[in-house]
Amino acid sequence: MLTTGVVLAVLGIVLTAGSLWTLRSGYTMVTPRGESMEPTYAPGHRVFFAKTDGEKIRKGDVVLFGLPDRYNGEAVMKRVIGLGGDHVVFDGTRLTVNGTPLKEPYLKGADVDGGHGPYDVKVPAGRMFLLGDNRGNSNDSRYFSGEDSGTVPVTAVRGRALDDATVPTMLGLGALLGVVLALAGAVCALVGGLTRRRRATIPPPFTGYAGAGYPAPGGPPPFQRP
C-alpha cells in the first residue's frame, strides 16, 4: 500500500501541475462588461481565449487585444473584419471586403453600421480593421482617429476566442483529478507506512526454549532420566 500510495501521489502532482501550467500558459478567460459584442457574447458571459500570436489571426476571428492609449489600457474583444492589404468599404448600405459583400449572421438586429456612416479603408500591412457585433454600441475601428485609418497592430493581440470551452474545461478537470489522486495517494502512503511500522514493532511469538534442550509448545515431553 505504501508503494501504491507514493505512485498515486506523484502521478497526481504531475497531472495537476501539467494541467495548470498548460491552462495558464495557453488560455485566458474574460468576462465582457460592455454590450459591444452582443448577441454573440453578452455582458457577464465567460469567454475563453487561446493565447496566440497575432500573425495567426484570420478574418472573422474574435480577438482579445490591448492598446495602451485606448480603452484605459484594458484588454477588449472585437471581431476581425480586415487584415493587412484588405480593402474594407461601407457605402451606407452594405459592407464589403475586397469588393465582396460580407456575410455577418452574428450581427445584433442585422444592423451593419449602427448609424456611423460610410467609410473606405485600405488596411496597412501588419494591422487589423476591427468591429463589434453590436454596431450600434461599439467603440471600434470606425471611431479611431489618427493615421492607419483606425486599424490596430496585430502585435496588440493577446488571444483568439474559442468556439467552445472543451479544451480548457478538460484541463481544469485534469487538475482537479490530479488533486484527488495526490490526496488519495498521500492517504494510502500514510496508512501503508503506519502499518509497516506497526508490524516492525510487534515481537515474534514465543516458541519455547527448544534450542536449550526444552521442547517447543505442543512438542514431545522432555527426556526424563530414570
URGIUR-V955918 format. One record per helix or strand. SS is the DSSP state (alpha for helix, beta for strand). FROM is the first residue (numbers start at 0). TO is the last residue. Records with the same first field share a line. If there is no record, write none. Layout:
SS->FROM-TO + FROM-TO
This chain:
alpha->1-25 + 53-55 + 70-72 + 107-109 + 134-136 + 147-149 + 153-155 + 165-200 + 209-211
beta->26-30 + 45-49 + 61-64 + 75-82 + 86-89 + 94-96 + 99-100 + 118-121 + 126-130 + 151-152 + 156-160
